Amino acid sequence: MTRSLTGSASAGPSWYSGRRPLTLAILAMGGEGGGVLADWVVALAERAGHRAQSTSVAGVAQRTGATVYYVELFPPAGPDDGPAGGPADQGRPEPVLSLFPTPGEVDVVIASELMEAGRAVQRGFATPDRTTLIASTHRVYAIDEKMAPGDGRTDSAALLDGARRGSRRLVAADFADIAAQARSVISAALFGALAGAGVLPFDRERFEAQIRAFGKAVEPSLRAFAGGYAAAAEQPPPTPRNSQQAVVDIAIGPRPRTAEERKAEQEARRSRIAAADPAALVGPALRPLARRVGELPGAARSMALYGLVRTALYQDLGYAERYLQRVARIAGRDPDPDGTAALTTEAARHVGLWMCYQDTIQVAHQKVRAARMARIRTEAGAEPDQLVAVREFLHPQIDEITDTLPTRLGAALRRSRPFQRLVRAATGQGMILNTSSIVGYSLLTTMARARPLRPRSLRFGREQAAIEQWLDVAAAAEPDLACEILRCQGVLKGYGATYAHGNDSFAALLRAARALAGTPGAAATLAGLRAAALADEDGATLRARLAEAGLG
Amino acid sequence: MAERSFAAEVGKLRHGAGTTLHVEGILAVTKALLQSGVAYVGGYQGAPISHLMDVLGDAREILDELGVYFENSASEATAAAMLAASVHQPLRGAVTWKSPVGTNVASDALANLSSGGVTGGALVILGEDYGEGSSIMQERSHAFAMKSQMWLLDPRPNLTAIVEAVQAGFELSEASNTPVFLELRLRSCHLHGSFVATDNRRPPLTVAEAAARPVRDVDRIVLPPASFRHEREKLQHRWPAAVRFITERGLNEVFGNGRADVGIIVQGGLYNTLNRSLELLGCSDPFGRTRVPLYVMNVTYPVVDSEILEFCRDKRAVLMVEEGQPDYLEQNLNAILRRADMPTALHGKDMLPAGGGEYTSQAVTRGLHTFLRRYLPDAVTGEPALLRDTDDTHSPFATAVEPGVVRPRPPGLCTGCPERPIFSGLKLAERQTGRHHVSADIGCHLFAINAPFDLGATTMGYGLGSAGAAALSSPDSQRRTIAVMGDGGFWHNGLTSGVGNAVFNRSDQLLVVVDNDYAAATGGQDVPSSRAASPTRSTRHPIETAVRGVGVEWARTIDDTCDVAGVRDAFVQALTDEATGPKVLVMQSECQLNRQRRVNPERAKAIKEGKRVVRERFGVDPETCTGDHACIRISGCPSLTITDNPDPMRTDPIATVTDSCVGCGVCGANAHAAVLCPSFYRTDVVHNPTRRDRFLAKARSWWIGVAGRGLERRAARFEPPGAQTAGVEPARVEVAA
């Protein structure tokens, strides 16, 4: 068999000698302005004499789904190429541009959100040998991340690491925030980042001229553009490397910190203060108690101080003292008091949370705090003298009301038919309360002031007994298991039916903990069961796991 | 009125000969129709050709000037039947729809049309919804061309080529008395590029003039004996005429012939992808100067035997690059080569992906590489990274982001969508009535099949939600079946295929018609029940009146779907009512996407004019929310999401409402109807307050200061200075009322 390639007919300058379009992919979600961004890039390039082509996949992707816009820009003809001179079959008068991004061959990827940046790497659009990846670090959570009863979020740090490892150069910033500051949209900030990254052969004026030519919301767009530009310009390209190593040896530069990391740094600062001067972290009335926190392991003091303030505010100084005693009881069994003190920290966290269970008094108190009213104004973007009404959607159940009342009265009312009818009439369809009105605010502050009644209430007695029982089980267990038992408080969340379900799950977990005590791998098993309890709303996963473990 | 306005772009349709137009594919097609002297246009919207209908709608003035008749057809069948105008009269007509679903609907009319044949050019523009982003079953339109013997054009994805294909399509249709399909792939419809315009042409004969002088020829009617003659005509006259036109006009193209003794045959629509693959392998350049001979089929049906044989004559092997399955073209080529006893080896789906799926740059490059490595290894001078194994560090897929870290992001209902509370309400109703079989339909409401609603078991086609529930709605069943249908599907065919059928068969089903004022899923086009007045169409025909008209006795209209409790109660009543026969609930609320587009400018104007305007949005109290996300599980609204817990003691994320909230009220209604938590609140911000407002603001602010002072003072004893236990930034605290 002969293999023949006839004639010398060489093609023109090829892909590998640099005669190729500049390729740009935009990964966005429907409705984020990815299409406008692609249009801007195309118009900008066309004005500069480039041939530009863009495509997108619209359809259902427009409705909040992930979508890819793809742009190719072909620079003006050089001396040795351009329209083919030969016979018609020797080529086209204009460059043939592709409609698909080719994995490994994309020069610039713009991801409008962090998980989309991860998707760009996963699909091979962003690659370490070629791509400048411009990514916004904010998260727009996918539905299955949002739905989980616990924390279903994917790891942002893993996404950011992937984005860095999967690109030649990563330009990352919270472009959504930059856009919000400018009261504009993310596409304008990303357009700025594209200009600031200097990856397209056009200067800043041309970019800005495009925004002006577009003619809609020009000033906010230019502000967002400037913010995006500055953020990208702060992140210059890595210094040239040995071309042999360029692909393998990826320079690990500093990467932007995630929100979780910033939070952790703040906590570390606080922990140092808590260890040295615990009284500085509480109000004047709590200082004597705060000094006693100094007796707890160093690593747990910050959490214990949070708990102290919380319990005091929730009830009174005596309640705060009781909190401290409960934590100290567990702290006495901490195997690592000079290290992480995980057992004490978890005790400080979960005892505090449980002792401040969300009853009607607590909710009313939270609703009327000055800082809350101020926060709502900021959130709504209200001017200082602008009228803002805040309406609460409340739906107090008979049980929730009677639980708050002194035990005898509560029990009597719970049985009373007329009372039941009254509550149903008032709140059966739910009530909308205007907190910002004189009547509404007075009602809620009165409720918040009912705090002294709480210790005599039905629910208070029940909760304290349950807490003691829980701590007994934890105190009797070896430390690893104890830590997991304390964490089981985390399933007690929500209101109404969700709360009732949490109670059922907790009871099942505590039974399991008792059964597991002393068995090998008990802590890990209980941790698994707790995760199962948060996996769904109807408890099916937990029941299945309990049955698997022979605990059902 | 459609979601996207082309009012600015349609001006470009007026440009005359010599102007270079930089536009999207859809606008280029519209311009090409006008340049071809088209007399009438119709169609049914659907991605990816929705914008073609929208452009035509916005171009009314230009169409009127040229005497072009335009109709928003009720369905694809309607549009196809409209081409009847070209049967006897020399009128050029074009219709468009999404394919293959639209072609399925149209096929009755198309079969009749193609049997009798046409006198004037008849063009069907197909928006081929195949591959990434497609919303429908993955099938090929090719089969329709084969079975009805209509010609199929598949031009290169280049605006000049597409414009020329429109013009050539009309001529081919007239030369062969056969209607012609013009297939535009998803990405070609949204392709931005440029082409040089020619002048628009007024149709030599307008529809009004044609109607004034009726023509009739019984030989063109599908009835024996003419119908038998039609079949012979197709083979003996129309096919040869088409082949003659295609070869004489050189509609298919050959490149680089003679440069090698192997070749590639490619569908026109895949040409750009193929050239990119050739570039990556070092066999071509950006201007398509290929070293491997190519035969580009800009007409994929009929296949021109003589051109295939001519191309293959000096080739050892040929690769057929054909997207989708079955491999109709490859089979056809095999038959042609076999009949001619030609020894050329033919490859195709043995080297390229056979299991279906879009022919992306990656898929074609890999298949082409296999072919060239076998037959022409010297030509392969480039090795793009995508050819490497995924465990090779240089592979573009090597830098692994753990698969589980990147989650799927399926399309869902928009922020503030009024369809969301319908499904929230149904989920709540099912807590009382038990689970029901739900027959879904095509439209935005189909997103309810995904999380968090997980409602809907089958979908049988547009407007067929009710029909899909027919068997399971027998009067004997104890549990009532629920059918869902949108207003788009209802007017498309659902009124007869579903409602009429249910009445006639005494079905016991509950039909929910989602009446949001527009055919929303396809881009917000008007339908007969749209409540806005339209200058060109007759709207405001209520759905409830229509269903009563065909005999439904139990019908109710819910005019605010955001009232979740009301929706829930309506469901419970409809599912438990003793009445026999079909029950119809019309769930009425305007599509939020279109509403915002309408309302936003009005509100901005009112605020500017100093009128009192109240802006509403929802919020969640971070202190009160315990992070159980029950609210998200019955909503799924994009603006109801999660955020870091600001409470240092808690770890699970809490619910939050983002700035994109449009204040539809469903969060509050859900919190009530489902007895959720007390964390939700609504903020009403008053713009341009009246004197009463200002007085009220002062009085309230004073009272809140007084009544809250004691609580704050007490808190200050326990809380560290300037901070709050809940971890709210201290800076925000000082703004107290």
Interface residues (C-beta under 8 A of the other chain):
Chain A: M1 T2 R3 S4 L5 T6 G7 A9 S10 A11 G12 P13 S14 W15 Y16 R19 R20 P21 M29 G30 G31 A38 D39 V42 A43 E46 R51 A52 Q53 S54 T55 S56 V57 A58 G59 V60 A61 Q62 R63 T64 G65 A66 T67 V68 F74 D81 G82 P83 A84 D89 Q90 G91 R92 P93 E94 P95 V96 L97 S98 L99 F100 P101 T102 P103 G104 E105 M115 G118 R119 V121 Q122 G124 F125 T127 P128 D129 V140 Y141 A142 I143 D144 E145 K146 M147 A148 P149 G150 D151 R153 T154 D155 A158 L159 G162 R165 G166 A180 V247 V248 A259 E260 K263 E267 A280 L281 V282 G283 P284 A285 L286 S302 M303 Y306 G307 V309 R310 A312 L313 A320 R349 G352 L353 Q358 V363 H365 Q366 K367 V368 R369 A370 A371 R372 M373 A374 R375 I376 R377 T378 E379 A380 G381 A382 D385 Q386 L387 V388 A389 V390 R391 E392 F393 L394 H395 P396 Q397 Q429 G430 I432 T435 S436 S437 I438 Y441 S442 T445 A448 R449 G490 K493 G494 Y495 G496 A497 T498 G502 E537
Chain B: H22 A47 P48 D129 G131 E132 G133 S134 S135 P157 N158 L186 R187 S188 H190 L191 H192 G193 S194 E253 V254 F255 G256 N257 G258 R259 A260 D261 Y271 N272 T273 N275 R276 E279 L280 G282 C283 S284 D285 P286 F287 G288 R289 T290 R291 R316 T360 S361 Q362 T365 Y375 L376 P377 D378 A379 T381 G382 P384 A385 L386 T393 H394 S395 P396 F397 T399 A400 V401 E402 P403 G404 V405 V406 R407 P408 R409 P410 P411 G412 L413 C414 C444 F447 N450 A451 P452 A521 A565 R615 R617 G619 D621 E623 T624 T626 G627 D628 H629 A630 I632 R633 G636 P638 L640 T641 I642 D644 P648 M649 R650 T651 D652 P653 D659 C667 G668 A671 H672 A673 V675 L676 C677 P678 F680 Y681 R682 T683 D684 V685 V686 H687 P689 D693 R694 L696 A697 A699 R700 W703 I704 A707 G708 G710 L711 E712 A715 A716 R717 F718 E719 P720 P721 Q724 T725 A726 V728 R732 V733 E734 V735 A736 A737
